[in-house]
Amino acid sequence: MTALTGPERTVALYASDMPNRRRNHGPEELCAWIVQGVERLGVDTLRAWARFYAGHRVLESARVMTAPVQARHEQRFPRANRLVWASQMSANLLWRFPPTAEATARDAIEVDGGCPCQGTGEITLWGPGISMMCPVHSRAQIAAFRRGYQAGA
């Protein structure tokens, strides 16, 4: 359980037989569904989907979502309410079962399709000279810097 990141747990819950109804589920029940989701998708697919899910969340929160990325996300996760529910249940487990250092170091985001920055690291908003740092690439750069800093400390 602790070998999985938050997004990986969310995707595993989404892929499992977790019910869609909102009610209280104990940690043992949630962990069993996470194991089922991992077995159902396989580790490689689970990790790829988790990276894409994390990338989608970053683009969405920065309000720079592209239509192709949104379409792929909806194809992968057609039941939006179930994904929200899985994310909430996953978050409830993080305090009880925090991810290991290895899982945290592996935690990555990726855009499934063309990133809005097109690899430049900047997204033009309204015209030349008005831009923002790419939330996907800046987050990845900051995380890599932190991992390097913590490893050297």
C-alpha positions as CSV (number, residue, x, y, z in Angstrom):
1,M,0.0,0.0,0.0
2,T,2.7,2.5,0.9
3,A,4.6,1.6,-2.3
4,L,1.9,3.6,-4.2
5,T,1.6,7.3,-4.7
6,G,-1.7,9.2,-4.2
7,P,-2.5,9.3,-8.0
8,E,-1.7,5.6,-8.3
9,R,-4.0,4.8,-5.4
10,T,-6.8,6.9,-7.0
11,V,-6.4,5.1,-10.4
12,A,-6.4,1.7,-8.7
13,L,-9.6,2.5,-6.8
14,Y,-11.2,3.8,-10.0
15,A,-10.4,0.5,-11.7
16,S,-11.6,-1.7,-8.9
17,D,-15.0,-2.9,-7.8
18,M,-15.3,0.0,-5.3
19,P,-19.0,0.9,-5.2
20,N,-20.1,4.3,-6.6
21,R,-22.3,5.1,-3.6
22,R,-20.9,7.4,-1.1
23,R,-20.7,5.7,2.3
24,N,-18.0,5.0,4.8
25,H,-15.5,2.4,4.0
26,G,-12.9,1.1,6.3
27,P,-9.2,1.2,5.4
28,E,-9.0,-2.6,5.0
29,E,-11.8,-2.4,2.4
30,L,-10.2,0.4,0.5
31,C,-6.8,-1.3,0.6
32,A,-8.4,-4.5,-0.8
33,W,-9.9,-2.5,-3.7
34,I,-6.6,-0.8,-4.4
35,V,-4.9,-4.2,-4.6
36,Q,-7.7,-5.4,-6.9
37,G,-7.2,-2.3,-9.1
38,V,-3.5,-2.9,-9.4
39,E,-4.0,-6.5,-10.3
40,R,-6.7,-5.5,-12.9
41,L,-4.6,-2.8,-14.6
42,G,-1.1,-4.1,-14.1
43,V,1.7,-2.0,-12.5
44,D,2.9,-0.4,-15.7
45,T,-0.5,0.7,-16.9
46,L,-1.4,1.9,-13.5
47,R,1.7,4.1,-13.2
48,A,1.2,5.5,-16.7
49,W,-2.5,6.3,-16.0
50,A,-1.5,7.9,-12.7
51,R,1.0,10.2,-14.4
52,F,-1.5,11.2,-17.0
53,Y,-4.2,11.7,-14.2
54,A,-1.7,14.0,-12.3
55,G,-0.9,15.9,-15.5
56,H,-4.6,16.4,-16.2
57,R,-5.2,17.7,-12.7
58,V,-2.3,20.2,-13.0
59,L,-3.5,21.5,-16.3
60,E,-7.1,21.7,-15.1
61,S,-6.2,23.6,-11.9
62,A,-4.1,26.1,-14.0
63,R,-7.0,26.4,-16.5
64,V,-4.8,25.6,-19.4
65,M,-6.4,22.3,-20.5
66,T,-6.3,21.4,-24.1
67,A,-9.1,19.6,-25.9
68,P,-7.0,16.6,-26.9
69,V,-5.7,16.0,-23.4
70,Q,-9.3,16.4,-22.0
71,A,-10.6,13.9,-24.6
72,R,-8.0,11.3,-23.7
73,H,-8.7,11.8,-20.0
74,E,-12.5,11.3,-20.6
75,Q,-11.7,8.2,-22.6
76,R,-9.6,6.7,-19.9
77,F,-11.9,7.8,-17.0
78,P,-15.4,8.1,-18.5
79,R,-17.1,8.3,-15.1
80,A,-16.0,11.7,-13.7
81,N,-17.9,11.3,-10.4
82,R,-16.3,7.9,-9.8
83,L,-12.9,9.5,-10.3
84,V,-13.6,12.2,-7.8
85,W,-14.9,9.7,-5.3
86,A,-11.8,7.5,-5.8
87,S,-9.6,10.6,-5.3
88,Q,-11.3,11.4,-2.1
89,M,-11.0,7.9,-0.8
90,S,-7.3,7.8,-1.8
91,A,-6.7,11.1,0.0
92,N,-8.3,9.7,3.2
93,L,-5.7,6.9,3.2
94,L,-2.7,9.1,2.8
95,W,-2.5,10.1,6.4
96,R,-2.8,6.5,7.6
97,F,-0.5,4.9,5.0
98,P,1.9,7.6,3.7
99,P,3.9,6.7,0.6
100,T,7.4,5.5,1.0
101,A,10.4,7.6,-0.1
102,E,10.8,5.5,-3.2
103,A,7.1,6.0,-4.2
104,T,7.4,9.8,-3.5
105,A,10.5,10.0,-5.7
106,R,8.7,8.1,-8.5
107,D,5.7,10.4,-8.2
108,A,5.6,12.1,-11.6
109,I,3.2,14.0,-13.9
110,E,2.9,13.7,-17.6
111,V,0.6,15.1,-20.2
112,D,-1.1,12.6,-22.4
113,G,-0.6,14.4,-25.7
114,G,0.8,17.8,-26.5
115,C,1.6,19.9,-23.5
116,P,0.2,23.4,-23.8
117,C,3.8,24.8,-23.5
118,Q,4.9,22.7,-26.5
119,G,8.1,21.9,-24.6
120,T,9.1,25.6,-24.1
121,G,8.2,25.8,-20.4
122,E,6.0,28.8,-20.9
123,I,2.4,29.2,-22.0
124,T,1.4,32.4,-23.8
125,L,-1.9,33.7,-22.3
126,W,-3.2,36.7,-24.2
127,G,-0.4,37.7,-26.5
128,P,3.4,38.2,-26.8
129,G,5.0,39.1,-23.5
130,I,2.0,37.8,-21.4
131,S,2.8,34.3,-20.4
132,M,3.0,31.9,-17.4
133,M,5.3,29.1,-16.5
134,C,4.0,25.7,-17.6
135,P,2.5,24.1,-14.5
136,V,3.5,20.6,-15.7
137,H,7.2,21.4,-16.4
138,S,7.7,23.8,-13.6
139,R,6.3,21.3,-11.1
140,A,8.5,18.6,-12.4
141,Q,11.6,20.9,-12.2
142,I,10.8,21.9,-8.7
143,A,10.2,18.3,-7.6
144,A,13.5,17.2,-9.2
145,F,15.3,20.1,-7.5
146,R,13.8,19.1,-4.1
147,R,14.8,15.4,-4.5
148,G,18.3,16.5,-5.4
149,Y,18.5,18.8,-2.4
150,Q,17.2,16.2,0.0
151,A,19.6,13.6,-1.3
152,G,22.5,15.9,-0.8
153,A,21.5,17.0,2.7
